[in-house]
Amino acid sequence: MARVNTVLGPVPAETLGIVAFHEHIGYGMPGSELDAKWWKSPEQKYEETVPKLRRFHELGGGTFVDATGICNGRDVDYYKSLSAKTGVHIVACTGFVGGDTALSHFAKASVEYLADQFIHEITVGIGRSGAQAGIIKVGVSRGGRMTELDKRIYRAAARAAKLTGVPIMTHLAIDAEPAVEIFHDEGLPLDRVVFGHVDDGVNADKTNDVWIAEQGGRIGFDTFGYETELPDPPFWARPRQERLDHFLRFIGGPGRLEKVLASADANCSPLGWPGVKGHTVNYIFEDLIPDLRKAGVDEATITTIFVDNPANFLTLHA
């Protein structure tokens, strides 16, 4: 039976429903949890988060993939409580957003040590929570080029993915050539990797999404909703229509529809950065899917993007 690791245990892949494959329950940079500005009681966090997840469920959302890695505010016992309260499957990740967010204990670690860490969190559990990670996060550090630490993390992730069967998501798809080389060298099929943030306003022009797809990789359009039309747009914002046109161009190419994943990369309860007011995971239902329909995308294609592709990607491959 095809199954996916969630924080409440493995579930059949066919029960995932519509998947928001790249989101955050609460993301912050290392140390932000120690800054009094961002201290929140459990009640405050629930008040911010539960209504968003309940709305997601009401609109037809089934699964929320939390892309918050080690050192960035991950709280898996909290995720378990949220999943039980809202009925939304939550998939937690192991790994790092990028080498530049790894605290020194991990930054100095060997490939073997890092791989063992990821494997433990996937097969045994994260901390003492008993919840098993369902995906591995890796990323390119600031500066736009993979550092030596990034490369160690990517190699460790490839080994852990190959051994456990979970997939990998990348933070940014720039400087993809060394990543593809590492995955090939480790014998990991590229369809087990989604190269993310190909659509953000900073890196879209630097990302060869077509080339990555031709190599076999999956492509993540996962910053939907970060628009220059917002009253106070973030630096990675992009004009709404420009991003949509990019997405439509990509999925219109031969063999590409089955390689694409889409999400909003929203932050339910900001930790260490303010987020973008009003932007939630529900952008998928309230704006993105209606935009796709207006553009002439049929229901079968929408199902492929939000149900079939993520279920296939998240399924554990033995």
C-alpha positions, -999 to +999 in steps of 0.1 A: +000+000+000+013+035-009+017+054+023+029+088+035+045+098+068+023+123+087+028+136+123+000+113+134+014+083+117+016+069+082-016+073+060-026+059+026-015+082-001-049+082-017-063+099+015-042+130+012-067+150-009-057+184-020-021+190-008-004+223+001+031+209-005+052+238+008+039+258+038+049+267+073+031+264+107+056+288+122+089+297+107+118+317+121+155+321+118+177+303+144+175+321+178+143+339+170+125+319+197+147+335+222+137+371+212+110+384+235+094+402+205+083+369+192+073+351+223+037+338+221+017+317+244+003+284+232-031+301+232-019+329+209-003+305+185-035+284+183-056+315+178-035+325+148-032+290+133-063+269+140-087+290+120-065+290+089-061+252+090-099+247+097-106+270+067-082+250+046-101+218+056-135+234+049-124+245+014-113+210+005-077+209+017-065+175+030-028+178+036-004+205+048+033+199+043+054+219+068+086+229+052+102+242+084+135+224+089+158+218+119+167+251+137+139+271+122+111+268+148+098+232+141+075+221+169+062+186+161+042+180+193+023+212+184+018+200+148+003+167+162-022+187+183-031+209+153-037+179+131-059+163+157-079+196+162-084+204+125-085+171+107-057+182+083-029+158+077+004+175+085+037+162+070+068+174+089+102+176+074+138+169+085+167+187+070+177+224+067+163+254+048+200+260+039+234+256+053+233+291+066+205+282+090+223+252+105+236+259+140+273+252+145+267+217+159+253+206+125+273+230+104+305+211+114+290+177+110+300+151+084+278+138+056+275+105+075+264+123+107+238+144+089+225+114+070+221+095+103+202+125+117+178+126+088+173+088+088+165+088+125+139+116+122+123+097+093+123+062+107+123+067+145+109+102+151+117+138+156+130+145+191+108+126+216+076+133+196+075+099+179+064+117+148+083+106+117+094+131+091+078+126+056+102+148+035+137+162+037+145+199+032+177+212+017+186+246+003+211+270-013+226+295+012+225+332+007+246+344-021+229+321-047+257+295-049+258+262-030+284+263-002+305+233+009+281+228+038+251+230+014+267+202-006+272+180+024+236+185+034+224+177-001+246+145-002+233+134+032+198+141+021+202+120-010+215+091+011+187+093+036+161+096+008+175+066-010+175+045+022+141+056+036+121+063+005+110+099+014+114+127-011+135+159-010+124+195-014+149+223-022+148+259-010+155+276-043+163+260-076+192+282-085+227+267-089+209+234-097+238+218-116+259+208-086+227+195-069+218+174-099+254+161-100+252+151-063+219+133-067+231+115-097+264+106-079+243+091-050+220+072-073+189+091-063+163+094-091+155+130-097+118+125-096+123+122-059+134+158-057+112+189-062+133+220-069+114+248-052+108+286-055+112+286-093+086+313-094+098+339-068+105+374-080+142+373-071+153+340-086+129+332-114+152+346-141+181+326-126+163+293-126+164+269-156+132+251-147+129+235-181+164+221-179+157+207-144+125+190-156+144+176-186+169+160-162+139+143-144+134+167-115+101+180-103+094+217-102+079+237-073+059+269-081+055+276-044+055+313-037+020+320-051+005+350-033+036+370-028+026+397-052+040+432-060+004+444-058+003+439-020+004+470+001+037+460+016+052+433-007+082+413+004+115+416-016+108+383-033+074+394-046+064+392-082+035+405-103+006+382-100-001+378-137+036+374-145+039+344-121+006+329-134+018+332-170+051+315-161+032+287-145+009+282-174+038+283-198+056+256-179+027+232-175+019+236-212+052+221-222+054+184-232+056+160-202+058+189-177+024+188-161+032+156-141+064+172-128+048+203-112+038+211-076+022+243-064+019+260-031+017+294-013+047+292+012+026+310+038+034+312+075+005+305+098+020+320+130+052+341+122+082+334+144+111+358+140+098+376+109+065+394+104+053+374+074+029+391+049-004+402+064-034+383+050-014+358+031-023+323+041-023+287+028-058+294+016-046+316-012-046+282-031-084+280-029-093+317-028-071+330-056-049+304-073-074+278-083-099+305-095-071+321-115-063+288-132-100+282-140-103+317-155-072+309-176-090+279-190-073+252-170-097+222-167-106+203-135-086+172-145-054+193-147-062+210-114-066+176-098-033+165-113-015+195-098-029+195-063-039+158-057-022+133-080+013+149-083+019+155-045+005+121-036+029+104-059+058+126-048+051+121-010+046+084-012+074+064+005+094+046-022+109+015-007 
